[in-house]
Amino acid sequence: EENVAKKKTNTQSKKKQVNADNVIGLHSEVTAQPITETLETNYMPYAMSTNVSRAFPEIDGFKPSHRKLLYTMYKMGLLKGERQKSANIVGQTMKLNPHGDAAIYETMVRLATGNEALLAPFVESKGNFGKYYSGDLTYASSRYTEAKLSPICAEIFKDIDKDPVDFVDSYDGAMKEPRLLPTTFPNILVSANKGIGVAMASDICGFNLNEVCTATMHYLEDPDCDLLEYMP
């Protein structure tokens, strides 16, 4: 028994040694580098990508994750068509958003009428979408819920087929997607939005849709008008 145990130990040691020898760079020399240089070459690109492309909304009021989801639903015919299973919508959205099905579904939940996170929701939901103000009232799995675009989305995609905004390649170059959505109202002031990036944060409260539109029209006619008269 002792001989068998020794043989097993020797075999394991040899395997570890062989595996260690095959690790690239394991025995390489460690190069000292100033932390400032490391931050500039490695952390700065990540920070810029996070702040510009993920964490904060653009002038249309949407983060990239919101935009990709809504555009996918629009292309699926869910502005006028019947509701579809959320799981199907999430699967289609992954063609534009590679960050995982859970993140995509969470984005849909926040935009839904049932979640009550927005004053003007963009997703008409059926089923349990939880409540954003309650940690106990959580949303159901995507295989149980259904969704389609809310009527207000007609103002978000108005004339999008007439090339009002720039289109860019998707992450894998297989599709085109809008860089912004041609919303006809100042959505960035209507939809509450919060984002935390690198050394930056954004917290935009949501205002009443009618008041925002009224204030915008008066401001276009008279830039010196008192906006507090229309948005108290």
C-alpha positions in Angstrom: 0.0 0.0 0.0 2.9 2.4 0.8 4.4 1.7 -2.6 1.1 2.4 -4.3 0.8 5.7 -2.4 4.3 6.7 -3.3 3.7 5.9 -7.0 0.6 8.1 -7.0 2.4 10.9 -5.3 5.3 10.8 -7.8 2.9 10.7 -10.7 1.0 13.7 -9.4 4.2 15.6 -8.9 5.3 14.8 -12.4 2.0 16.0 -13.8 2.2 19.2 -11.8 5.7 19.8 -13.1 4.7 19.1 -16.7 1.8 21.5 -16.4 3.9 24.2 -14.8 6.5 23.9 -17.6 3.8 24.4 -20.2 2.5 27.7 -18.6 3.6 30.5 -20.9 5.4 33.3 -19.0 5.5 31.4 -15.7 9.2 31.7 -15.4 9.5 35.0 -17.2 11.1 38.0 -15.6 8.8 40.4 -13.9 9.1 43.9 -15.3 8.5 46.9 -13.0 6.2 49.5 -14.3 5.0 52.8 -12.8 1.3 52.5 -11.6 0.5 55.8 -13.5 1.7 54.2 -16.8 -0.4 51.1 -16.1 -3.5 53.2 -15.4 -3.0 55.2 -18.6 -2.4 52.2 -20.9 -4.9 49.7 -19.3 -7.4 51.4 -17.1 -8.1 54.5 -19.2 -9.4 52.6 -22.2 -11.8 50.7 -19.9 -12.9 53.9 -18.2 -13.6 55.6 -21.5 -15.5 52.6 -22.9 -17.6 52.4 -19.7 -18.4 56.1 -19.5 -19.1 56.7 -23.2 -20.7 53.4 -24.3 -22.4 51.9 -21.3 -23.0 53.9 -18.1 -24.7 57.1 -19.2 -27.6 58.0 -21.5 -27.1 59.8 -24.7 -29.1 62.9 -25.8 -32.0 60.7 -26.8 -32.3 59.7 -23.1 -31.3 56.0 -23.6 -28.3 54.0 -22.6 -27.0 51.6 -25.3 -28.7 48.7 -23.6 -32.1 50.5 -23.7 -31.6 51.4 -27.3 -30.6 47.9 -28.5 -33.6 46.4 -26.8 -36.2 48.8 -28.1 -34.8 48.7 -31.6 -34.9 44.9 -31.6 -38.5 45.0 -30.5 -39.3 47.5 -33.2 -37.7 45.3 -35.9 -39.7 42.3 -34.5 -42.9 44.2 -35.3 -43.9 44.7 -31.6 -45.0 48.3 -32.0 -48.3 47.2 -33.7 -48.1 43.4 -33.3 -49.1 41.1 -30.5 -47.1 40.6 -27.3 -44.4 37.9 -27.4 -42.6 36.0 -24.7 -39.9 38.0 -23.0 -37.5 35.2 -23.4 -37.9 35.3 -27.2 -37.3 39.1 -27.2 -34.2 38.7 -25.0 -32.8 36.1 -27.3 -33.3 38.3 -30.4 -31.7 41.3 -28.6 -28.5 39.3 -27.9 -27.7 39.8 -31.6 -27.0 43.4 -30.8 -26.2 43.2 -27.1 -23.6 40.5 -26.1 -23.6 41.2 -22.4 -25.9 38.3 -21.4 -29.6 37.5 -21.2 -30.0 38.4 -17.5 -28.8 42.0 -18.1 -31.1 42.4 -21.2 -34.1 41.1 -19.3 -33.4 43.4 -16.4 -33.3 46.3 -18.8 -36.7 45.3 -20.2 -38.1 45.0 -16.7 -37.1 48.6 -15.8 -38.7 49.9 -19.0 -42.0 48.0 -18.5 -45.4 49.4 -17.4 -45.7 46.8 -14.7 -42.4 47.8 -13.0 -43.6 51.4 -12.5 -40.0 52.8 -12.7 -40.8 55.3 -15.4 -43.5 58.0 -15.8 -43.8 57.1 -19.5 -42.9 53.4 -19.9 -41.7 52.1 -23.3 -42.6 48.4 -22.8 -46.2 47.2 -22.4 -46.0 44.3 -20.2 -48.0 41.3 -19.2 -47.2 39.2 -16.1 -45.2 39.9 -13.0 -42.5 42.5 -13.7 -42.0 43.4 -10.0 -41.8 46.9 -8.6 -38.7 49.0 -8.7 -39.5 50.5 -5.3 -39.7 47.1 -3.5 -37.0 44.6 -3.0 -39.6 42.0 -2.0 -41.8 42.3 -5.1 -39.3 40.8 -7.6 -40.0 40.1 -11.2 -40.8 36.6 -12.7 -38.6 34.7 -15.1 -38.6 35.8 -18.7 -40.3 32.5 -19.8 -43.4 33.5 -17.9 -43.8 37.2 -19.0 -44.8 38.8 -22.2 -44.1 42.2 -23.7 -44.5 44.6 -26.7 -43.7 48.2 -27.3 -45.9 50.9 -25.7 -47.8 53.3 -28.0 -45.4 56.1 -27.0 -42.7 54.3 -28.9 -44.3 55.5 -32.1 -42.7 58.9 -31.3 -39.4 57.3 -30.7 -39.1 55.5 -34.0 -41.0 58.1 -36.1 -39.6 58.3 -39.6 -36.6 56.1 -38.6 -36.8 54.4 -42.0 -36.2 57.8 -43.7 -32.6 57.9 -42.4 -32.9 60.7 -39.7 -30.1 59.2 -37.6 -26.8 57.5 -38.2 -26.6 53.7 -38.3 -23.5 51.9 -37.1 -22.3 48.2 -37.3 -23.2 45.9 -34.4 -20.5 44.5 -32.2 -19.8 41.7 -34.7 -20.5 43.6 -37.8 -23.4 41.4 -38.8 -26.2 44.0 -38.4 -26.8 47.7 -38.4 -28.2 49.6 -35.4 -29.1 53.3 -34.8 -26.5 55.3 -32.9 -29.4 57.4 -31.5 -33.2 57.1 -31.7 -35.1 59.9 -33.4 -37.4 60.6 -30.5 -39.7 63.6 -31.2 -39.7 64.8 -27.5 -37.0 65.5 -25.0 -37.0 62.0 -23.5 -33.8 62.6 -21.5 -36.0 64.9 -19.3 -38.9 62.5 -19.1 -37.2 59.2 -18.3 -35.5 59.0 -14.9 -32.0 57.6 -15.4 -29.2 56.8 -13.1 -25.7 55.7 -14.1 -22.4 55.0 -12.3 -19.2 55.0 -14.4 -15.6 55.5 -13.7 -15.0 58.6 -11.6 -18.3 59.9 -12.8 -22.0 59.5 -12.0 -25.3 60.6 -13.5 -28.7 61.0 -11.9 -31.5 62.5 -14.0 -34.9 62.7 -12.5 -38.0 62.3 -14.6 -40.5 65.1 -15.4 -44.1 65.1 -16.6 -44.2 64.5 -20.3 -46.8 67.2 -21.0 -45.0 69.8 -19.0 -41.7 69.0 -20.7 -43.2 69.3 -24.2 -44.9 72.5 -23.3 -41.7 74.0 -21.8 -39.7 72.9 -24.9 -42.1 74.6 -27.3 -42.1 77.8 -25.3 -38.3 77.7 -25.1 -38.0 77.3 -28.8 -40.2 80.3 -29.4 -38.6 82.4 -26.6 -35.1 81.3 -25.3 -35.5 83.9 -22.5 -38.7 82.5 -21.1 -38.9 81.3 -17.5 -39.0 77.5 -17.7 -40.2 77.2 -14.1 -43.6 78.5 -15.2 -44.1 75.3 -17.2 -42.0 72.8 -15.2 -42.6 73.7 -11.5 
